Amino acid sequence: MVQAMQQMQAHCEQTERGKAIWQVFLLRLYAPLLENKEPIPYKELVDRLGFRDDADAGNALITAKRMFQRFLRTVIGRYLKHEADINNEIRQII
C-alpha cells in the first residue's frame, strides 16, 4: 500500500489539479482513517484548496479514490497475476 501511495503522490505532484487531488485524498480520506477522526468538511477543502464548490471537491475525492485503486492494482499486479487474486487482495486490504 505504501508503494501505491508513493506512486500516486509522485503522479499527482506533476500538476496543480493533481496536487489538489492528492490533498483531498490525504485530508478527507487517509488522515481521518489513520487518526480515527471525522473527515474535513468539503467547505474547508474548497476554501483551503481552491475548488469551485463542494461538488468539485467531491469529484476530486472520487478521482483520488479511483486513482489510488489503479496504483494499488498495479502494485499488487506485480505479485499476483490473476485478476481474481488481485481483486481478492484489494478486498482484504479494505
Phi and psi in degrees as a GROMACS rama.xvg file:
@    title "Ramachandran Plot"
@    xaxis  label "Phi"
@    yaxis  label "Psi"
@TYPE xy
-62.5268  -41.8379  VAL-2
-62.1848  -41.3959  GLN-3
-62.8929  -41.7445  ALA-4
-62.2632  -45.9311  MET-5
-63.0335  -42.4867  GLN-6
-67.0124  -40.9751  GLN-7
-63.2085  -45.1368  MET-8
-60.3339  -46.3658  GLN-9
-59.955  -41.2645  ALA-10
-64.929  -45.9845  HIS-11
-67.5047  -31.84  CYS-12
-69.0687  -4.25803  GLU-13
-80.8239  -19.5494  GLN-14
-136.998  160.588  THR-15
-64.8292  -43.8689  GLU-16
-61.7906  -41.64  ARG-17
-61.0934  -40.6008  GLY-18
-61.8343  -39.8727  LYS-19
-67.4052  -39.8778  ALA-20
-62.566  -42.8634  ILE-21
-61.2922  -43.8597  TRP-22
-65.1861  -39.6338  GLN-23
-60.779  -44.0635  VAL-24
-58.9581  -46.6079  PHE-25
-67.5606  -48.8337  LEU-26
-79.3509  -32.5533  LEU-27
-96.2298  -24.8054  ARG-28
-122.377  -60.171  LEU-29
-68.2667  -54.2484  TYR-30
-60.268  -44.2807  ALA-31
-60.6946  -34.7327  PRO-32
-66.3137  -44.6336  LEU-33
-67.9601  -38.2726  LEU-34
-97.7688  1.38521  GLU-35
52.5939  48.7212  ASN-36
-121.03  167.955  LYS-37
-70.5082  142.727  GLU-38
-63.5475  152.673  PRO-39
-65.1687  134.288  ILE-40
-60.4453  147.845  PRO-41
-58.2477  -38.017  TYR-42
-55.7714  -41.2006  LYS-43
-66.969  -37.6541  GLU-44
-65.0263  -38.9332  LEU-45
-59.8414  -49.0753  VAL-46
-65.6704  -42.2196  ASP-47
-76.3989  -37.4231  ARG-48
-110.67  -1.85557  LEU-49
81.2894  23.5557  GLY-50
-70.5226  157.907  PHE-51
-66.4697  -41.6508  ARG-52
-163.984  -176.975  ASP-53
-60.3965  -38.3842  ASP-54
-64.1529  -38.8799  ALA-55
-63.906  -42.3239  ASP-56
-65.6253  -40.1389  ALA-57
-63.2868  -40.836  GLY-58
-64.0881  -37.0728  ASN-59
-63.5165  -37.7335  ALA-60
-66.9192  -41.0979  LEU-61
-60.8776  -44.2345  ILE-62
-59.8595  -43.5126  THR-63
-62.7719  -42.5343  ALA-64
-62.7584  -44.147  LYS-65
-64.9872  -40.5865  ARG-66
-62.9814  -46.4576  MET-67
-60.6769  -41.8593  PHE-68
-60.7647  -40.2285  GLN-69
-63.3843  -44.7509  ARG-70
-65.7445  -41.6705  PHE-71
-62.7187  -43.2041  LEU-72
-61.1391  -39.4123  ARG-73
-64.881  -44.9683  THR-74
-63.3171  -47.5122  VAL-75
-65.1516  -35.0963  ILE-76
-63.1372  -17.1796  GLY-77
-71.4352  -23.3331  ARG-78
-109.01  -32.0245  TYR-79
-118.672  131.142  LEU-80
-97.8873  -24.4333  LYS-81
-91.0824  134.516  HIS-82
-54.3389  -40.895  GLU-83
-63.5977  -38.7195  ALA-84
-67.4397  -39.4822  ASP-85
-64.2852  -45.6279  ILE-86
-61.5138  -41.1991  ASN-87
-63.3573  -42.4462  ASN-88
-62.4576  -43.098  GLU-89
-62.8596  -42.2328  ILE-90
-60.4052  -39.7037  ARG-91
-67.1436  -37.0505  GLN-92
-65.9663  -41.7966  ILE-93
